[in-house]
């Protein structure tokens, strides 16, 4: 049976925050440094399609300091300097291979890139963003070995647990592929982070609830929440311009409700790494929430308190 109240490791919150855990585990903040290592995706290079997922524009999530910068060591130096200005006193960083699918290459190329990043004295580990269909056994075996000498965080794009929703946004894989990837990665001892995108066309509160129960059964270390945004240069942006009413974007209050719905079904042992995303205004077409992520965290906590609910409350 679930606990009657949020457990002590929630640190006074009603969900298990990644930053709280990291401070307790490592004695302080470990900051990610975003990198663009020149990868692509099977939905872009012709293997599964062209143009990428309907909502996807990596430019919208790539820090401005990476624009026009290709050399990995230079990216690391620039990113670490940027992070230290923003978070004074932070000395440990994860090299965050963020843009596109960062395991979508042969093993030799991946080793070269990852080892280059780990050679930097300010880097204590890797965060690797990828798709569930870009994780062959050879690469997972290597990452499992690597995780025994440094932090290795594998971020897998689950996005939705509904196959019809995944097909509509041209993901090119089913939820079963996500389940298999998460289980295979966890079996090798990796820190597995599931990336969710709430509000995709075709997703409803009902399908979200069903999906949340599927997530609860997976050996995830952490979850990242993002909300759907219409970003310039995407297929979705073309559709929005033709017919804005054809894409039902969530309001800020609706998004809070959807996050609460997922949290209630997710075990209290799963860390919540991120609660939302911020696309630069110049890249974002809609929605206009006029709310920073820090304000969203406060709103989420208030909603959980008012409803007297918490992460894991509905776990069987």
N, C-alpha and C positions, 0 to 999 in steps of 0.2 A: 504494500500500500504506500502511496506517496506520503511524505511528511506533512504534518498539519501546518507547519510554518516553513518559510524559506530556511534552508540549512545554514549553519554558521559560515561555511566557506563562501557564501554569497557576499560576505563583507558588508552587510547592511542593505544590499540591493535585493531586488526580487528576481535577478537573473545572475548568472555566473560570468562576470566580466573578465575578458582576456587580460586587460591591463592590471587588474587586481591580482590575478594569478601570476602574471609575469613578474611583478614586483616581489611577490612572496617567493617565487621559484628562483629568480636570478638576482634579487636584491636591488632591482632598479629597472628602468625602462630599457628595452632593446628596440631600436628604431629601424624600420625598413628603409632601404635606399633603392628606389625604382631604377630599373635598367631596361634598355631596349637592345636586345642582342641580335636583332635582325631575323627573327623567326617569322613564320607565316602560319596558316591553318589549313586543314584539308577542305574547309568550305570556301577557301579563297584561291587555292592553287590549282583547282580543277579536279582534285581527287574525289571530293563530294559535291563540289559546286564552285561558283564564282561569286565574289562580292561579299562573302561572309554572312553571318547571322543577320536577320533583318534589323536588329537594334544596334548592331555593334559598330563602334568607331573607337579604336584604341587611342586615337589622337585626343579624344575627350578626357581620357584618364591618364595621359602621359604628362608628367611634370614639364613645365615650360623650359626648365634647364636642360632637358634632353634634346630639344629641337635642334636638328642639324649636327648632332654629336654622335659619332659612330664608334669611336675607340672605347673599349670597355673600361680600361683603367682610368681614362679621363672622365667617363661617366661616374665611376665610383668616387673619384676625388671630388668632383663637383657636387654629387649627391650627398656625400658625407659632410662637406662644408655647409651645404644648405640645411641639412638636418641639425647640425650643431648650432647654427644661428637660430633655428626655430626652437630647439630643445637644448638649451645650454646645460652642459654637464653630462650629456649622454656620450658615452665613449664606445659603446658596443652597438653594432649594426648588423642587420641581415641584408645580404645582397638579394633584392627582390626582382627576379626575372618575371616581369609583369606583362609586357606587350605580346599579344597573340599567344600561341601554344608553345610553351618553353621546354617541352620534351619532344617536339616534333622535328627530330633530326637523328642522324646516326649516332651511335654511342661514343664514337671517337670525338665528334664535334662537341657533344654535350660535356664530356670530361674536360676538354680543353677550356670551355667557357666557365664551367663551375670551378675548376681548379684555379683559373686566373682570378676569379672573384675571391676565393678563399685565401689566396696568397696575400691579399691586402691586410695589413695589421689591424685595421679597424673593423674587419668583418669576422663575425663569430659563427656564421652559418648562412644558409640559403633559404629563401622562400621562393617557390617555383609554381607559377600559375600555368595550368594546362587544361586540356579536355580529357574526358574519360576514355576516349578512343585513341589517345596518343600515348599509351602507357604499356608497351610490350614488356614481357617478363624480364628481358635483358636489362632494360632501363630501371625497372623497379628493383631488381636485384642489386644493381649498382648503387641506387639511392639508399637502399637498406644498409649496405656496407658503409656508405658515406655517413649515414646517421649515427654510426657508432663512434665517430670522431668529431662531429660538429652537429649543430642544430640543422635539421632538414625539415622544412615545413612544405608539404605538398598541397597546393590549393587546386581543387578539382571543380570545374564548372558544372554543377548539377543543374542550376537555373530553375527547373521545374521537375516535379515527379510525375507529370501528366504527359503521356506520349503525344496526344493530339496537340497540346500546347507547344511541345518541342518541335513537332513537325511544322506547325504554322509559322514559327519564327526561324525555320531553316537551320536548326541545330545540327541535323545530320546524324543524330544518335538517339537511342531510346533511353528510358530511365533504367532499364536493366543494365545497360552499359555503365551507367553511373554506379549502380549498386555493385557490379562486379569490380570496377576500378577501385572503389573505396575499400572493399573487402580485401582485395589483393594487396593494396598498399598498406593497409593496417596490419596484415599478416606478416609484413616485413618490418614491423615496428616503427613505421613512419608516423609523424604527426600529420594527420589528414584533416584538412579544412574544406568543408563543403560550401561552395559559393551559390547563393540563391538570389534570383531576380524576381521580385514580387510585382505582380501587375501585368504580366505578359498577356497579350490578347488570347482570350479563351479560358484564362484562369478565373475561377470564382472562389468565394469563401468555402464552398462545399468541396471543390477539387483541392483547395489548399489544405483543408482539414484532413482529407484522405492522404495527401502527400506528406503532411507532417507526421502522420503515423508511420509511413514508410521510412522517413528520415530517422525516426526514433529507433528503428530496428538496425540501423547501420552503425558500424564502429567508428564514428566520427570523433575526432578530438575537439573540433571547433566548427562554428558556422559563421559565415559572413552574410549579412543581409544587405541587399541593394534594392532600390526601387526603380521601376521602369521610367526612363526619360527619353524623349524624342531628341535625337542628336543629329546635327547637321551632317550631311554626307552619307546617310544610311538609307536603306530601302524604306524603313519606317518613316523617315522624314519626307520622302516622296509621297507616301501614302497620306501622311498628315496634311501636307499641302493641298492634295487633291480633295481630301474629305476628313477634316479634323474629327468629326463625330464618329468616324469608323474605328477610332482607337480610344477606348475608355480608360483614361489615366486616373490613377488613384489620387484623391486629395490627401493632404498630410494626415488628417484624422483617420481616413480609411486605412492608410498605410500603417499607422500605429495599431489599429485594430487587427490588421493582418499579421503584424509581427507578434502581437500578443497571442493570436491563435496558434501560430507555430510554436512559440515559446512554451505554451501550456503542455504541448505534446512531446517536447524535447527533454530527454533526461537531464536532471540537474548536474550531471557530471560533464556535460558538453559545454565547452567554453564559447562565449559569444564574443567573437573578435571584432565585429563591426556591425553597426546598426543601420547604416545607410550610405549613400554616396553623394558626391557633389561634382557635377559637371560644370566647368567654367561657363559663365553666362554667355560668352561669345559663341560657344559650341552648342548650348542647350536651346531648343525651340520651346519645349514644354516638359513638365508643368512648371509654374511659377509659385513656389511655396513661400519664398522669402523667409526661409528658416535655416539656420546653420545646424550642423549635426549636433553640436553641443546642446542646442535648444531642444532638439528632438529627443535626446537621451533623457532630459528632464521631463518632457511630455510623456514619454513611455513609462517612466517610473511613476508619474502621477496616475496614469491610467491603470497600471498594475495595482497600485495602492487602493484606488477607488473601487476597483472590482474585487479586491482582496484575493488576487490570484498571483501566480508566479511561475517561473520556468519549472516544468516537470509536474505541475499540479494534476494533470490528467493522464500521466503515464500509468499504464496498467500494471 
